[in-house]
Amino acid sequence: MSRQLNVRARKTLYVKRTQAALKESEDTFRQIFYEAPDPILLIDDSSCFVDCNEAAVRMLGAASKEQVLMRHPSYFSPEIQPDGQSSSQKADMIIRTVFERQNMHFEWLHHRLDGTGFYVEVSLNLISLRGRKVQLVHWRDITERKRTENTLRTLSKAIEQCPTAIVVTDSVGIIEYANPKFYALTEYTAEEAIGQNPRFLKAGTLSSGYYREMWETIEAGREWQGEFHNLSKEGRLFWEKASISPIKDSSGVITHFVAVKEDITERKLLQEQMARMAHFDCLTGLPNRALFFDRTSQAISLAKRESRRCGVLFIDLDGFKSINDTHGHETGDQLLCLVAERIRSTLRTSDTAARMGGDEFTAILTSLKGRSDAAHVAQKILAKLSEPIVIGNVECKIGASIGISIFPDDAEDAERLLHGADTAMYEVKRSGKNNYCFFLNG
């Protein structure tokens, strides 16, 4: 009998201790649940929130728990989640799955009662509470992280789709990243470019000092702007307008450089064409009147430094007007081009032939020892132009009247030298043409 009482007493004590432990466990759970800094909620088999802590109330923008409890999770969600699924249908599917699989982790877009959205990382765990199965919901606010991810994703797309080339190198100039525009422009693949220094693109037309100044600028932590003349994989020359900036870490140490480069090849070609049109004759390709004066001034400066002479020949064609009027402007234009080439062929590389307009040409002669040097060139031009010229079926017979003026004998500036040569040329015209003479100063 005594033994039975002892067994019964031990069972009673065990039950009391178990009940006390359960109560202590429930009290601990309740304390953790309600006082946790992160939002915690409970969902039962009705698929609604049946309890929550104050952190969840605040996150949902509610005034009290009553505005939260017995609400389906989709009540605090947009109608459609970012993945395109219905919030209510997706929430039901997840809740059913957790009752079967015990737990799930996922991201969810919620809305506060005022309509503002926030992202949470959700952890669902199936627990037993007072003999029934409920789901413990834990939220961690990841709104800022998602915002950062979206910003980085947008930035990545912008860089990938940017119409200008973007290159990121390490602190010593080794390429770590380049966008698709860079590969399209250079015709290299990522495998060929990554790990290389951008110098492998150099066309070799810019000085080493140019690149040294660039490196000194960016290594000093400043932005550099300039132009590069580069060579593609297939040998195509192209120009880039570049802006290179240093990237620094939180300590101010340069870790990378980013270059934004715009293809300006067409702009450069247009500039060259415009410059050529401004300084060269469109028909013959010879320097025009404007460039003639510039080159003459340079020849005068050189002659002063060398204590030598320079000269200007004014060449007016004899017989051109008749050919042009009789056989048409096309024949006349071809004849002018041939004349230009013949005049140019008689000169040294240091000399310049120019077309002043119509059938008038000039020649700038540098570093003359005396007047006889100029006379010799005039004689060569006359001889060259007297050679037969046949254009199509037309035999063109022309000559030239050439006037010569010498620096410093006849004038000391380009304009007066041209005037003196022009005056001498008209003297040849008056005395029978197809000859040359010097300007008689005074």
ZALOBA-444600 format. One line per field, with one value per residue (C-alpha): residue number from 1; residue in one letter; x, y, z. Coordinates in steps of 0.02 Angstrom, whole numbers. Each point is the difference from the previous one (the first is absolute). Layout:
! ZALOBA-444600
i <- (NUM|...)
aa <- (a|...)
east <- (X|...)
north <- (Y|...)
up <- (Z|...)
This chain:
! ZALOBA-444600
i <- (1|2|3|4|5|6|7|8|9|10|11|12|13|14|15|16|17|18|19|20|21|22|23|24|25|26|27|28|29|30|31|32|33|34|35|36|37|38|39|40|41|42|43|44|45|46|47|48|49|50|51|52|53|54|55|56|57|58|59|60|61|62|63|64|65|66|67|68|69|70|71|72|73|74|75|76|77|78|79|80|81|82|83|84|85|86|87|88|89|90|91|92|93|94|95|96|97|98|99|100|101|102|103|104|105|106|107|108|109|110|111|112|113|114|115|116|117|118|119|120|121|122|123|124|125|126|127|128|129|130|131|132|133|134|135|136|137|138|139|140|141|142|143|144|145|146|147|148|149|150|151|152|153|154|155|156|157|158|159|160|161|162|163|164|165|166|167|168|169|170|171|172|173|174|175|176|177|178|179|180|181|182|183|184|185|186|187|188|189|190|191|192|193|194|195|196|197|198|199|200|201|202|203|204|205|206|207|208|209|210|211|212|213|214|215|216|217|218|219|220|221|222|223|224|225|226|227|228|229|230|231|232|233|234|235|236|237|238|239|240|241|242|243|244|245|246|247|248|249|250|251|252|253|254|255|256|257|258|259|260|261|262|263|264|265|266|267|268|269|270|271|272|273|274|275|276|277|278|279|280|281|282|283|284|285|286|287|288|289|290|291|292|293|294|295|296|297|298|299|300|301|302|303|304|305|306|307|308|309|310|311|312|313|314|315|316|317|318|319|320|321|322|323|324|325|326|327|328|329|330|331|332|333|334|335|336|337|338|339|340|341|342|343|344|345|346|347|348|349|350|351|352|353|354|355|356|357|358|359|360|361|362|363|364|365|366|367|368|369|370|371|372|373|374|375|376|377|378|379|380|381|382|383|384|385|386|387|388|389|390|391|392|393|394|395|396|397|398|399|400|401|402|403|404|405|406|407|408|409|410|411|412|413|414|415|416|417|418|419|420|421|422|423|424|425|426|427|428|429|430|431|432|433|434|435|436|437|438|439|440|441|442)
aa <- (m|s|r|q|l|n|v|r|a|r|k|t|l|y|v|k|r|t|q|a|a|l|k|e|s|e|d|t|f|r|q|i|f|y|e|a|p|d|p|i|l|l|i|d|d|s|s|c|f|v|d|c|n|e|a|a|v|r|m|l|g|a|a|s|k|e|q|v|l|m|r|h|p|s|y|f|s|p|e|i|q|p|d|g|q|s|s|s|q|k|a|d|m|i|i|r|t|v|f|e|r|q|n|m|h|f|e|w|l|h|h|r|l|d|g|t|g|f|y|v|e|v|s|l|n|l|i|s|l|r|g|r|k|v|q|l|v|h|w|r|d|i|t|e|r|k|r|t|e|n|t|l|r|t|l|s|k|a|i|e|q|c|p|t|a|i|v|v|t|d|s|v|g|i|i|e|y|a|n|p|k|f|y|a|l|t|e|y|t|a|e|e|a|i|g|q|n|p|r|f|l|k|a|g|t|l|s|s|g|y|y|r|e|m|w|e|t|i|e|a|g|r|e|w|q|g|e|f|h|n|l|s|k|e|g|r|l|f|w|e|k|a|s|i|s|p|i|k|d|s|s|g|v|i|t|h|f|v|a|v|k|e|d|i|t|e|r|k|l|l|q|e|q|m|a|r|m|a|h|f|d|c|l|t|g|l|p|n|r|a|l|f|f|d|r|t|s|q|a|i|s|l|a|k|r|e|s|r|r|c|g|v|l|f|i|d|l|d|g|f|k|s|i|n|d|t|h|g|h|e|t|g|d|q|l|l|c|l|v|a|e|r|i|r|s|t|l|r|t|s|d|t|a|a|r|m|g|g|d|e|f|t|a|i|l|t|s|l|k|g|r|s|d|a|a|h|v|a|q|k|i|l|a|k|l|s|e|p|i|v|i|g|n|v|e|c|k|i|g|a|s|i|g|i|s|i|f|p|d|d|a|e|d|a|e|r|l|l|h|g|a|d|t|a|m|y|e|v|k|r|s|g|k|n|n|y|c|f|f|l|n|g)
east <- (0|141|88|-155|-13|182|-27|-156|94|143|-123|-88|167|52|-164|19|180|-47|-142|114|131|-130|-64|177|32|-161|43|173|-75|-128|136|108|-151|-67|163|102|64|-41|-180|-69|-174|-99|-106|-120|-91|-121|147|-21|107|-60|131|145|120|12|144|-117|-136|122|70|-176|-42|-146|-65|-28|6|-186|36|118|-80|-114|69|65|183|-61|-100|166|69|-20|-120|145|174|157|13|-171|-95|-159|42|-151|29|186|-24|-125|118|145|-106|-59|178|64|-133|71|187|24|90|34|107|-41|-16|-166|-63|-121|-100|-31|-174|48|46|190|92|141|94|26|98|-126|40|-148|17|-133|-13|-117|-82|-121|-33|-33|109|35|127|126|33|160|29|164|-14|106|-75|166|91|-129|11|188|-17|-123|114|148|-105|-57|178|63|-129|41|185|-32|-114|97|37|176|141|32|157|49|181|92|119|141|-109|-45|-173|-123|-163|-58|-177|-65|28|186|8|-104|116|166|-54|83|-89|-8|121|125|-19|-22|169|79|59|-98|166|-21|-122|123|18|170|-40|-2|159|57|-9|-186|-30|120|-99|-160|71|71|-172|-103|129|-9|-187|-63|-111|86|-84|75|-1|74|47|-19|8|-134|36|-37|119|-130|58|-122|-3|-74|-41|38|-33|98|-37|79|-107|49|-40|-61|179|26|115|-20|-56|-63|-19|-156|9|-150|44|-100|38|36|75|-132|15|188|-18|-125|119|141|-110|-53|180|51|-140|58|181|3|-71|-144|41|189|38|131|7|-122|24|-17|130|113|18|33|134|78|13|84|123|41|32|114|95|28|70|114|47|-55|-131|-169|-108|-178|-46|-167|-51|-141|-42|5|-134|-107|-155|-12|8|-126|-123|19|3|-99|30|30|148|56|-8|101|129|16|31|136|80|-2|89|131|37|14|117|126|18|101|-90|38|-89|-187|-114|-168|-153|-62|-158|-50|158|116|130|145|159|89|187|97|185|57|183|-36|-121|70|-75|-174|32|51|-165|-100|89|-41|-184|-9|85|-117|-157|58|-3|-151|-161|-139|-169|-114|15|50|181|24|138|36|140|24|47|103|42|131|32|137|12|78|50|-177|-106|4|-175|-109|-129|127|98|-159|-38|175|-10|-172|65|147|-119|-101|161|30|-177|30|165|-60|-45|75|149|53|70|49|-91|94|-13|1)
north <- (0|117|-41|46|166|38|-37|109|140|-9|9|148|87|-37|71|156|23|-27|124|124|-24|23|156|67|-42|86|150|7|-18|135|117|-30|12|164|87|-49|151|-86|-26|-171|-64|-161|-78|-143|-117|140|77|161|89|-54|90|123|106|189|2|-77|126|144|-71|-18|178|-59|88|-163|-189|-2|76|-145|-155|-111|79|-106|45|61|135|87|-34|70|-98|-64|-43|59|-175|23|-121|40|42|-94|-157|-1|25|-144|-114|44|-27|-171|-48|48|-106|-145|41|83|159|120|154|129|187|92|173|67|161|99|61|169|-85|16|-157|-93|-161|-134|-159|-126|-152|-119|-142|-124|-12|-82|123|-64|-157|80|30|182|86|116|146|101|156|89|166|-5|153|92|-152|-23|184|-16|-158|86|151|-111|-99|161|66|-163|6|182|-40|-154|96|164|68|49|-118|-23|-83|-36|-38|-37|126|-43|6|-184|-19|-87|46|74|20|-67|167|-14|-172|57|149|-89|-166|-95|-128|3|-146|100|165|-45|-2|114|179|116|48|-153|108|144|51|75|176|84|39|-91|167|9|-165|46|160|-103|-122|140|80|-153|-70|168|-34|121|-27|2|43|-20|-97|-168|-59|-188|-152|-136|-185|5|147|139|167|91|152|4|144|-67|50|-101|13|-85|-108|11|-108|66|42|105|-127|-20|-177|15|117|18|64|61|10|68|-47|165|-72|74|168|-3|-44|141|122|-57|21|174|47|-64|97|155|-19|-103|18|-122|-35|-21|-38|138|126|143|188|-1|-136|82|154|-109|-101|157|77|-158|6|181|-44|-143|112|128|-133|-71|170|-62|44|-71|34|0|-49|57|-119|45|-127|52|-77|-76|108|-54|-185|21|95|-116|-171|33|18|-186|2|164|-73|-153|115|104|-159|-56|172|-1|-168|58|158|-99|-126|136|60|-63|-76|159|107|25|9|86|41|178|-26|-24|-37|92|-95|48|-83|40|-32|-15|21|79|41|129|57|-129|-140|73|23|-183|-57|114|-76|-176|45|74|-155|-117|91|2|-190|-73|-20|-109|-10|-123|43|180|55|145|123|125|107|113|177|1|149|-14|103|-31|26|113|83|43|-7|-58|-70|-128|120|114|-148|-63|173|14|-172|43|162|-91|-131|136|67|-172|2|168|-54|-159|-131|-173|70|65|161|73|140|163|85|187)
up <- (0|48|-163|-102|91|-39|-186|-2|88|-124|-147|78|28|-181|-67|107|-54|-184|14|85|-136|-135|85|17|-183|-53|107|-79|-175|40|64|-154|-115|66|43|-154|-98|-165|-58|49|-42|12|-137|35|-118|-43|-97|100|129|173|102|-23|100|7|-125|-130|42|-26|-161|-72|49|107|156|94|-15|-38|-171|-38|75|-103|-158|-142|-46|-171|89|35|-175|-175|-109|-104|64|-98|-78|-79|114|95|181|70|-104|33|188|8|-93|117|157|-61|-42|173|84|-101|-4|172|-60|-144|-34|-133|-38|-2|-44|130|12|157|36|-74|-163|10|-49|86|-34|132|8|69|104|29|124|55|190|125|118|133|-98|-169|-151|-43|-109|79|-118|17|-106|-34|-90|-160|-84|-4|-66|-137|-43|-13|-105|-116|-13|-41|-124|-85|0|-72|-140|-34|-15|-106|-118|4|-176|57|45|187|66|181|42|160|78|-122|-156|-28|-76|118|-88|-165|-65|-168|-88|35|-81|-149|-26|23|-80|142|110|190|6|-104|95|183|86|-131|18|-117|-80|-113|-101|-32|-182|37|-61|171|95|157|89|-37|91|140|35|6|129|106|5|48|122|89|24|-131|-152|-170|-165|-170|-163|-50|-174|4|-113|-3|-11|-187|-28|-5|69|112|114|176|115|173|180|129|186|152|115|184|150|168|47|-155|-83|-188|-38|-179|-148|-106|-178|-99|-184|-146|-180|-90|-158|-114|87|-25|-184|-21|86|-114|-152|56|36|-170|-84|92|-53|-159|-173|-24|-183|-4|183|3|142|-29|16|190|24|-129|111|153|-89|-74|174|61|-147|42|184|-53|-121|138|118|-135|-73|-170|-129|-45|-151|-67|-178|-68|-142|-119|-135|-183|-113|138|-29|-181|45|141|-111|-149|83|159|186|28|-118|78|176|-51|-81|159|102|-121|3|191|3|-126|97|162|-82|-41|180|147|149|98|-131|-20|-151|24|-103|18|-102|-183|-101|119|102|113|61|163|-10|164|40|-163|-21|-134|-135|-121|106|-27|-186|-12|78|-117|-149|60|19|-175|-72|93|-54|-181|-6|-94|99|-70|88|-86|-184|36|-15|117|-40|137|66|149|45|161|109|138|157|127|189|61|-163|-60|157|182|24|-88|-70|-82|-68|-84|-68|-73|-82|-69|-73|-81|-72|-89|-73|-78|-69|-82|-76|-86|134|34|92|171|71|167|88|-25|169|-22)
